[in-house]
């Protein structure tokens, strides 16, 4: 559900209230559920909020690639044996992703 709500916020490109998020994703979730998820995302630092009337409007703190990178860092920090985790991650990369990673580490691309 979090990813659906974040996708709606990214697509909007402007702060959205819980009601606006609900409208953007369809009526599959109650507004109170959307509000709860947005509050949790706020507590995680994934979104920021600004006053909008009596409630809040929410904006993502990062784009999708930035959020993915933050999640990857978070998972890596949880492990004592980071070397093994990184080795297994790299061993599962496609040839194209491995080449891209090499280029990034060598500073050849941005």
C-alpha positions, 0 to 999 in steps of 0.5 A: 500500500505504501508503494501505491500511495508513493506512486500517486504522490510522485505522479502528482508532483505537488503536495496531496492531502489524504483525500486527494491521494485516495482519489488518485489511487481509487476508492479501494482504500478508505481515507482513514487508511490512506491517512494512517499510511501517510502518517507512517511514511512521515514517521519514517521520513519518506514524506514531509507534510505541510499544513493544508487547512485543518489537515496536512498535504504530503510530499515525498522526500525522494524520487523512486530511485532515491527511495530504493537506494535508501532501502538498500542502505537500510537493509545493508546496515542491519547485517553484521557481515556486510561483505557476504551480503554485498558479494551475494548481491553482486553475484546475482546482478545481470551482466548489464547491471554488473557493467553499470555498477563497475562504471559507477564505481569508476566514476564513468557515469552519473 
